[in-house]
Amino acid sequence: MLPTRAMAFPSSDCITPHTISSVPNHSEGLETPKDSSSRTNEKYLAPNRDLEKFDVATTADNSTLHGSETVSLDIPSDVTSSSVSHSKPEEAILVQWNGPKDPANPRNWSKQKRWTVTLVVSLFTFISPVASSISSPALPQISNDLNIPPGSILENMSLSIFVLAYALGPLFWGPLSELCGRLVILQVSNIWFLIFNSLCSLAQTPTQMLVFRFLAGFGGAAPQSIGGGVVGDLWSPEERGMAMSLYSLAPLVGPSTGPLVGGWIALKSKWQWVFWSVSIADGILQIAGFVFLRETYGPHILKKRAQALRKSSDKNYYTAFEASDRHWSTYMARGMLKPIKLLFTEPIVQVFALYMAVLYGVLYLSLTTFVQVFTALYGENSGIAGIHYLAIALGSTVGGQIGARVLNTIYRRLKARNGGVGTPEMRLPLLMVSAMTLPVGLLIYGWTANARLFWLIPDLGVFIFSIGIGGNWTCIQTYLVDNYALYAASAIAGVVSFRAFAGFGFPLFADQMFEKLGYGWGNSILALVCLVIGCPAPFIFYRYGPQLRAWSKATSVEQ
């Protein structure tokens, strides 16, 4: 009989694995708490649900399943349904890690090797957001050569359609990485991105540019979908903080780094070089990937080990993640539909998806119009105007990095005051404060730029609302993980996909809005939207979060 084991649920986004110390028998069910005060000693308290629906291949943690065991068909129902196929012979050998020190376990690699893989994956995640925005300063040149009307929706779409692919990529690459392993998906998707990004420089028509940009974005979405899972594969929760801090910088700093570089390229060379420069950098990075990247996904490593053992002997070796009824199409469909289901049925996911859509839309709207503000209103060339993107990069970095540390400090103190019992609502006090930075920053930026005050003052406004973008995303992501521990990856994927639509759509109306309203009133409208949606949300969920969890069938709280 197989013993009960810890299982973990790694994310396909920037989410770390969350461990359940023990999983009860299905016949016993899971306790449904009547209120938040009943959360005492249980690791997870969730509404009564069938754990057979959880896909074991998506719930593996590299720290679990040690050794190998011989089992017979006399297996408890909670193990049989998820770990062992009913078609197993009477004697089967379960392949696991060879103890806690198994050198094949990525968490037992040397620190140098783990940091190298973490760095390369972070750079894979960084290069795609750079490509998403690097063409912004070169849009006038691109429009001139491809006969795109200046300031038109089509012109802005040639930039933002890259981000539209981010809405679909996480739903595809995440489940696929758990079928095929992290390594092959990272390599294939990056080569995909490299090919289509290079083809953008050869585009002769607007249609070609749009198609190539979209397909490049689809490939570039993969590292953002599974990079957090790689970090979770490599580092234990106690070690993961610094590694996740490095990784999380990439999607925050990348979008503002692109125009910073692209401004000088557009000034000194042809627009084709904004794409060639990214392709050259990505080609070098791909070589580094071939040299340094290794498979980190524990279930896939164990699956390969079992396959090798079956080839070398006539014994029936298997892993807990192989099942005859887990067809790839069913698995992919489940992985793609779960985020959409949460997005349509969970109020917490819906509200924060809407808020993150506004944040992401404001970010890419700013990226689209920044050069125009400082060239038209301040008379700067595209190279100098691109330097102002540093305000976004610095603000996002401060908001994400310092915000994460402040968030953890607040959580620990509130948990200690609550008798050592943590709740997701303890993640919200920082959001109550940081949500105000967006409307404040947008008002400062819009009205000071409209009045053409000293350039440092608009940059200060941009810096302030960028702090909000980085800090708010850190708070929201952590709150969602705490609420949906078992489905954290799906909840985050739903939010990420939804926000990508805003990143695509907001820049399309940027020119028309600012042309009619000016930068003062235009940014005031954006500030009002952020105020109405973002500021009440943390207060509402702080008060009513426990009731919403009790009503939900998907939430599960980790203690």
N, C-alpha and C positions, 0 to 999 in steps of 0.2 A: 504494500500500500504506500502510495506516495504521501510524504508529509506535506502539511500546509506550508506554503512559501510566500515570501514577500513578492509582490508584483508592483511594477511602476509604470507610469503612463507618460512617456516622453512626448514632447511637443514637436511639431513640425515647424513651429516658428520659434521665437526667442523664449521658449518655455523650458523649464528644467523638469526632470522626472520627479514624480511625487509618489512616495511609497506607501502602500497599504501593508501594515505589519502582518495582518492575518485576514484571510477571506473566509467568512463563515460558509457553512454548507447551505446549499440552496433551500433545503427544506426548512432551515431556520430563518432565512430572510435577513434583512437588515432593519435595524431599529429606525423608526421614524420619530424624530424629536418633536415634542409638542411646542417647544419654544427654544430660544437660543440659550436659555440658562441650563438646559438639560445636557449641553455638550460638556462632558466632564472627562472621562478617561478614554473614550473611543477615539481611534485615529481618524475615522471617517464616520460621519452621520449622514445618511442619505435616505431619500424616500425609498420605500420598498420597490425594488426593481430586479429583473432577471439578469444576473451577472453573466449568463450564457451569451448575452448579446454583445458583450465586450469582446473585441477582437484581440486575441492574445498576441498576435504579431505586432500590434500597435502598443502593447503594454509591457514591453520587456525593458528591464533595467540591467545594465552591465554588472551591477553589484549582486544580482540574484542568481539562483540556480547553480549551485556548486556541485561538483562531483558527477558521478553517473550511477544510475540505479537500474536494477532489473525489476521489472514489474509484470504482473499478470493481469488478467481481465477483472480481478476483484479490486475495482477502483471506485472510490467515492464518486457520487454523481457530480460534485462540484469540480472534480479534476477531469473526469471522463469527457465532459462536454466541451472542454476548452483545450485540454492538453493532449489527449490520446484519442486517436481515431477509433471508432468501434470496429474497424476492420483489422486492428492490430492482432498479430498472432498471440498465442498464449504467453510466450516469453518475449519481451522486448526490452532493449537496453536504452535507457534515457541518457542522452549526451548532454552534459552540463559543463560548467567551468570545473577544472581540476583543482578545486579548493580556492580559497580567497586570494592566493598568490599566483594564480595561473598567469603566465607571461602573455598568453594570447588575449587576455582581457585588457582592453585599451586603458582601463584605469590603473593597470599595473605597469604600463609603459613608463620609461624614464620621463622626468619632468621636462627635459629638453625636447624630447620627441613630442610630448603632448602640447607643449607651447608652440612648437613649430607647426603642427597641424592646426592648432587654434589660430595662429597668425595667418596661415595661408587661407583658411576658410573665411576669416574676417576680411581678407583682401578680396576674395571672390565676392563676398557680400557688398564690399565697398565699390567695386568697379561698375556694377549695374546702376546704382543711383547716380553715379557720376555721368554715365552715358545718358541717363534719363533727362538731364538738364544741360549738358555741355553745349548743345546746339542752340540754346536760347540766345546768346549774343550774336550768333550768325544767322538768325532767322531772316533779317532783311536781305542778305546775300542769297540765301537759299530761295527765298520767294522771287527774287529778281531772275535767277537762272531757271527756275522751274515754272515761271509764269503764274505764280500764286499772288492774288491781290494782297497788297500790304495791309496789315491790320485786320485781315479777315479771319473768320472762324477756321477756315482751312489752314491758314498760316499757323495759328495757335495749335490746331489739331496735330500738325506735323511734329510738334514738341510733346504734347500731352498724351498722344495715343500710345506712347511707350508705357505710360503708367496704367493705361487701361488693361494691358496684358497682366499687370500685377493682380487684377481681380480674378483671373482664371488660373494663373500659374500655381498658387498655393494649393488649390483644390486638386490639381493634377500631380505635381511633383512630390507633394508630401506623402500620399498613399503609395505612390510608385517607389519611393525611396525605401519604404518598409517591405516592399516585395522584392526589390532588386539589390538593396543595400545602398548606403549613403554614397560610397565612392563612385560607383558607375554613374549615378545620377548627377553628381557634382561635375564629373568630367564631361559627360555627354551634353548636359545643359549648357556648360560654359563654352564648349565648342560650337554648339548651336548659336549661342549669343554672339560669339566671335564671327561666325560666318555672316549672319544677317546684319550685324552692325557694320561690317566691312562693305556689304552690299549697299548700305545707305549712301555711301560716298559715290556709288556708281549710278544712283537713281537719276533718270532722265525726265520723269513725269511726277506730278503730285501723288498719283496712285501708287507708283512704285515706292516712293518715300514712305507713304503711310503703311503699306504692307510690310516693308522691311523693318520699319521702326516697331511695329506691333510684334512681329515675330522675334525681333531682338529682345524686346521686353519680356516676352514669354519665356525665353531661355534664361534671361537675367533674373527672373523671379525665383528660380530654384534655390540658390544659396540663401535667400531670405526666408524661404519656406522651411529648409531643413538644417540651416546652419546652427540654430539654437539646439537642435537635437544632437548635433555632433559635439557641441560643448558639453551637453549633458552626458553623452557617452564617455567622454574623456575624463571628466572631473566629478568627484564626489560632492555632495552638497556643501560640505565644510570647506572645500577648496575652490568652489565654482565662482565665488564672487568676483575675483579679479579677472578671470577668463571671460565671464559674461560682460563685465564692464568694457573690456577691449572689443568684444564682438558687437556689443550694442552701439558702439560709436559709429560703426560703418553706415547703417541706414540713416543715421541722423546727420552726419557730416557730409556724406557723399553727394546729396542733392545740391548743396551749396558750393562744394568744391568744383563741380563741373563748370558752372558759368565763370567761376574765378579763373580757371584755365582757358575756357573757351573764349573769353573776352579778348585775351591777348592773341590767341590763334586767329580769331576773326579779324583782328586789327592788322596782323603781320602776314597773313597767308590767305589761301583760298578756303572756302567753307568746307571743302572735302576733308581737310586736315583735322577738323574737330572729330570726325569719325575715325580717320586713320590713326590719330594719336591714341584714342581709346583702344583700338584694335591692336596696336603695337604693344601697349601696356598690358592688355589682356593676353596677348600671345606669350609674353614673358611670364606672366602669372600662370598661364596654362602649363608651361614647361616646369615651373616650380611645383605645380600640382601633380604632374606625372612623377616627379622625383620624390616629393615629401608626403603626399597624401596617402593614407592607408584606410582600409575599411575599419570603421569604428562601431558599427551597429551590432550589438551583441547577438541578437537572434540570427543575423545573417552569418556571422562568424561561426556560431555553433551549427548552423545548418550545413555549412561547407565542411565542417569537421565530421558531421554525421555522414555526409555523402562520401567522404574519403574513407571512413571506416567501413561503410557498406561495400565499397568497391574492393577493399582489401580482405574482406572476410564474408562468410555467408550468414552472418548474424544480422538481426534486424535492429540496427541502430536508428534512433529517431530523436528529434528534439520536441520540446513542448510547444514549438511554434509551427510545427508541420501538422496539417490535418487534411485528410482527403476531401473534405467538404468545403475547403476554403479555396474556391476558384478565384482566379485573378480578377475576373470581371465583377464578381460579387464584392470582392474586397475593395476594388476601386470605386464601385458605385456607392458603397457604404461610406468610404472616406470622403467622397465628393459631396454626398447629400447631407451628411450630418451637420456640417457648418451652416448650410442653408436652412436646415430644419431649426437649429438653434436661433438663427437670425430672425425667423418668422414666428417663433413661439415663446421666446424668452424676453421679457421686458428689460431685464438688466442688459442683455446683449444688444437689444434694439436701441436703447437710449445711448449707450456708450459707442455703439457703431455710428449712430447719427452724429454724435459729438466729434468722434475721431474723423469722420468724413469732413466736417467743417474745418478741423485743424489741418488736415492734409490738403484740403482744397485751398485754404488760405496760404499754405506753404507754397504750393505750386503756382498759385496765382501771383504770389510775390516773385517767384523765380522767373515768371514770364515777363513781368512788367518792370523789374528792377532796373535793367539796363536803360529802358526807355525813360524812366524817371530821372536818372542821373545824366543821361545824354541830352534829353530835351529840356529839362528844367535847370540843370547845372552846367551844361555845356561841356561835359567831360567826354573823352573818347571811350570806345567800348572796353579798352584794356583797363583804364582807370576806373570806369564804372563797375567793372567786374570785381574790383577789390572790395566793394561794399558788401559782397556776399559773405565776407568774413564775419559780418555781424550775425548772420543766420547760423554759420558754422559754430561760432563761439557761444551764442545763446543756446543752441541745441545741445552742445557739449556740457555747458554748465547745468542746464536743466536736467539732462539725463544722468550725468555722473554725480553731481552733488545731490540732486533730488533723490537718487537711489539710496544714498547714505543717510539722508535725513529721514526718508521713509522707513528704513529699517530701525533707526533709533526711536522714532515715534512708536512704531509697532511694538518694540521690545518693552518700552515703558508702559504703554497701555495694557499690554498682556500681563505684565507684572502686577499692575494695579487690579487686574481682573482675576487674581488668584492663579496666574499661570495659564489661563485659558484664552487663546487668541480667537478673534473673529475677523471675517473679511472687512467689516466696517472700520476696523482699526487702520486700514489703509487709506481711508478717505479724508482725515483731517488735513493732510498736506494738499490734497486736491482742492479742498475748499479755499485754500489760499492761492495756489498756483493757477486756478481757473481764472482768477481776476487779472493775471498778467496779460492775457490775450487782448481783451478789450482796451486795457490801458495802453499797451504797446501799439496797437493799431491806431488808436486816436492820436498818440504822439507822432507816429510815423506819418499818417495821412495829412494832418493839418500843418505840421512843420514843413513837410515837403511841398505842400500846396502853397505855403507862404515863402518858399525858397529860403528858409533860414539856413544857418551854417550847417554844412553837410553832416557834421557829427551828431546833431540832434535827431534827424530822421534815423540815422544809424542806431542811436540809442533806443528809439522806439522799436526798431526791428529786433534789436538784441533782447528787449524785454519780452516781446511776444514770442520770440524763438525759445526763450527760457520756458515759457508756458507750453510750447509744443513738445519739447523734450521731457519736461517734468510731468506734464499731464499724461503723456503716453506711458511713462513708467508707472504712475499710480494706477491708471486704468488697466494696464496689462496685469499688474500684480493682483488687483482686486478681482479681475476675471478668473485668474488662476486659483485664487483662494475660494471663489464661489463654485467653480466648475472643475475641481481637481481631477475627476475622472474623465471629463470631457474638455479639459483646458485647451488642448491643441485645436479642437474643433471650434470652440468659442472664439479663440484668437483668430483662427483662419476666417471665420465669418466676419469679424470686425475688419481684418486686413483687406479682405476682398471688397467689402462695402466701401471702405475709405478710398480704395483705388478708383472707384467710379467718380468720386468727388475730385480726386487729383487729376482725373481726365477732364471732367466737365467744367470746373471752375475757371481754368484759363481761357476757355472758349469765349466767355462773355467779358473778359477782363477789359479789353480795349474799348468796347462799346460802353461799358459801365463808367470807366474813368473819363471817357470822352464827354459823356453827357453830365456826369455828376462832379467831376474833378476828383482829385485824390483825397481831399478832405472828407466830403460827404460819401464818397465810395467806400473808404475805409471805415467810416462811421457806421454804415450799414453792416459791414462785416463784423464790426465790434458788437453791434446790437445782437446779431445772430449768435455770436459766441456767448454773450451775456445771458440771453434767454435760454439757450440750450445747455450751456456748460455750467453756469454758476449754481442754479438750483439743484442740479442732479446729485452732487455728493451729499447735500443736506437731506434730500428726499430718501436716498438709499441708506444713509446713516440711520434714519428713523425707521424706515419700512423694509430694510433689507432682510431681516429675519423672517418676516411674514412672506415675502416673495419667495424665499428659499423653501419655506414650508409648503408653499403652493406648487413649486416647480417639481418636475420629475427628473430633471437633469442635474440639479445642483448637488454637490457633495463637498463638505468642508473638511479640510485637513487640519489637524491640531498639532 
